[in-house]
């Protein structure tokens, strides 16, 4: 269940948020959404793949594990990576919209909402959301920055995937990961960039993709696939530690 409400420094003045990572907070998942606005950080740690949502729209995925319900980056409350994907780091917060008067016009402006039913939300443990006299804490300012990146990333994703599809750059990919001689994982349902077609694009197509900021995203997604080997190594270490 969720209970999304507009964040308010009066109603929520004593709110705190637990920032450690654990299965009890829903963090033990093998993949999370990611966005082009954070590809540069994500590609250093995780494979970036693409899949279609229920509505048939492509979305970007950061792969965290090889099996369902497995996050290889979870380690006793810590996240073992230099960058945590924004969709995870945002915690119980999300972007909502509220009608506001701006320059004499009524517009829907982005505002921060919080899920009061999220298990991270409490009044005794974790990071304070508001200062004693009502101002935003550095933690909330960081959350606001993360949410802006997600909002911009959602908008950018639609245009990016439209451009990729127009150049026929997306192709299905099956990932086969052999952890032990008799332990193998096969991940299906994902797409990636077709490197041959990317290399064959003419100058005008490359220029248009580059001008729109999508060419770098394509190369970062390709480069990120090297992290599949990293996941296999992490899985092997976990298996060895459990024996």
C-alpha positions, -999 to 999 in steps of 0.1 A, spaced: 0 0 0 10 36 -6 -1 68 10 13 97 -11 8 132 4 24 166 -3 54 171 19 48 199 44 72 214 69 45 218 94 27 185 92 60 166 88 83 187 109 95 157 129 98 133 100 129 112 96 139 88 69 160 56 74 187 56 47 203 22 51 195 -4 25 179 -37 32 154 -63 19 128 -50 45 127 -17 25 122 -35 -8 158 -31 -19 165 -68 -27 155 -66 -64 175 -77 -94 168 -46 -115 157 -10 -111 147 18 -134 174 42 -145 174 72 -167 197 88 -194 204 117 -170 224 93 -148 239 69 -174 274 84 -168 273 73 -132 253 41 -136 275 27 -164 305 26 -141 288 1 -118 258 -17 -135 248 -31 -168 223 -8 -185 196 -27 -204 163 -18 -220 128 -34 -217 93 -25 -225 68 -16 -198 32 -28 -196 22 0 -221 48 -11 -247 71 18 -240 109 13 -237 125 20 -203 161 18 -191 171 -8 -165 201 -10 -142 208 -47 -135 216 -55 -99 216 -93 -98 213 -124 -119 182 -139 -102 148 -125 -92 148 -110 -57 186 -108 -57 206 -75 -53 243 -83 -52 251 -48 -41 233 -52 -7 257 -59 22 245 -56 58 227 -22 53 252 -8 29 251 -5 -9 284 -18 -23 288 7 -52 300 43 -56 267 53 -71 232 43 -60 206 47 -88 183 77 -83 151 56 -82 166 39 -51 183 68 -35 151 89 -35 137 67 -7 101 74 0 99 106 -20 85 113 -54 75 141 -77 39 153 -78 23 182 -94 3 211 -79 -15 239 -96 2 272 -88 -1 308 -100 30 317 -120 33 351 -138 -5 354 -138 -10 319 -153 -21 287 -136 4 260 -141 11 225 -128 44 228 -110 65 199 -97 64 195 -59 77 168 -35 54 141 -22 62 115 4 48 80 9 38 79 45 33 42 44 69 36 33 87 16 61 116 41 60 94 69 73 93 75 110 100 101 137 128 86 157 155 71 134 174 83 103 179 116 85 158 146 95 138 161 66 133 196 80 154 218 102 142 228 137 127 260 124 112 246 92 139 250 66 151 221 44 179 199 57 208 191 34 193 156 31 161 170 16 180 193 -7 198 162 -20 165 144 -25 151 173 -44 181 172 -67 177 135 -73 140 140 -80 148 167 -106 171 143 -123 145 116 -124 119 140 -138 143 153 -165 153 117 -172 117 105 -178 112 132 -204 145 126 -221 139 88 -222 109 91 -245 127 112 -270 158 91 -268 141 58 -274 121 73 -303 154 83 -319 169 49 -313 139 32 -328 139 55 -358 175 44 -366 167 7 -358 193 7 -330 175 -15 -305 178 -53 -306 168 -81 -282 196 -95 -260 199 -127 -240 224 -127 -212 239 -160 -202 259 -160 -170 277 -191 -159 285 -188 -122 297 -223 -116 300 -253 -139 264 -264 -130 250 -230 -121 239 -208 -150 215 -179 -153 198 -168 -185 181 -134 -186 156 -127 -213 132 -100 -223 158 -72 -225 171 -51 -254 204 -33 -260 221 -12 -287 230 -29 -319 266 -20 -322 269 -28 -359 240 -5 -368 254 22 -346 288 20 -363 271 22 -398 251 54 -391 260 81 -416 273 115 -406 240 133 -405 224 106 -383 253 107 -359 253 145 -358 215 145 -350 219 120 -323 249 138 -308 231 172 -309 202 157 -291 225 142 -264 215 106 -273 247 94 -289 266 95 -257 238 75 -241 241 48 -267 278 45 -262 274 45 -224 248 17 -226 271 -4 -247 301 2 -224 280 -8 -194 276 -43 -206 311 -50 -194 296 -50 -159 278 -83 -165 312 -99 -157 313 -79 -125 279 -93 -115 291 -128 -122 322 -123 -101 301 -109 -72 277 -139 -75 306 -163 -74 320 -146 -43 286 -148 -26 282 -185 -35 317 -192 -22 310 -174 11 279 -194 17 297 -228 13 
